[in-house]
Amino acid sequence: MSALRSIVAAAVISAAFVAPAFARDIYTIRLAAPVAEQTRIIALNTIWDCNGDTCVARADHGANVRSCRQFVRQSNGLRIASYGSANDQLSADELARCNGETYQASNGQSGQ
């Protein structure tokens, strides 16, 4: 019986460590212009599947300028219109920095 208890305990403990790996948020990128064909982009160990003007991934990082810029680099300069999860979106200023622009918060206009 003690061997059975050990196996059950090991299974429960293993499940506790595996569950957080599957609990990652779904992140969505909206592109300023659609991609011509379905594309897969790997940035910061995250696999993004892009179709039309939308890219989707299960990321293990938050929505931040660094991860957005890395996506832009790996995608050969695709412009990002929005980036984040349902609960964590980049601001207009952060999107401008991601796309390599400056942002003038006083009037909401971006410029180069």
C-alpha positions, 0 to 999 in steps of 0.5 A, spaced: 500 500 500 505 504 501 508 504 494 501 506 491 501 512 496 507 514 493 505 513 486 499 517 487 503 523 491 508 523 485 502 524 480 499 529 485 505 533 485 507 533 478 500 535 476 501 541 481 507 543 477 505 542 470 498 546 471 501 553 471 505 551 464 498 550 461 495 556 464 499 562 460 494 567 457 493 568 450 496 574 447 493 577 441 497 582 436 493 586 431 497 588 425 496 595 422 496 591 415 494 584 414 500 579 412 499 576 405 499 568 407 499 565 414 505 566 417 509 563 424 513 568 427 518 566 433 520 571 438 522 571 445 521 563 445 513 565 443 510 562 437 506 567 434 501 564 429 499 570 424 493 570 419 490 576 416 491 582 421 491 578 427 497 574 430 495 569 436 500 566 441 500 563 448 506 567 451 509 566 458 511 574 459 507 580 460 505 585 455 511 590 454 515 594 449 521 589 449 516 583 447 513 587 442 519 590 439 522 583 439 516 581 435 517 587 430 524 585 429 523 577 428 517 579 423 522 584 419 518 590 421 511 589 421 507 595 424 503 593 430 496 596 432 495 593 438 498 588 443 497 584 449 492 579 452 484 581 454 487 584 461 494 587 459 494 591 453 500 596 451 498 603 451 498 608 445 505 611 447 508 603 448 505 601 441 509 607 438 515 605 442 514 598 440 514 601 432 520 605 433 516 612 433 515 617 438 509 619 441 506 626 443 501 624 448 498 632 448 495 631 442 495 623 441 499 624 434 505 619 433 511 622 428 517 619 426 
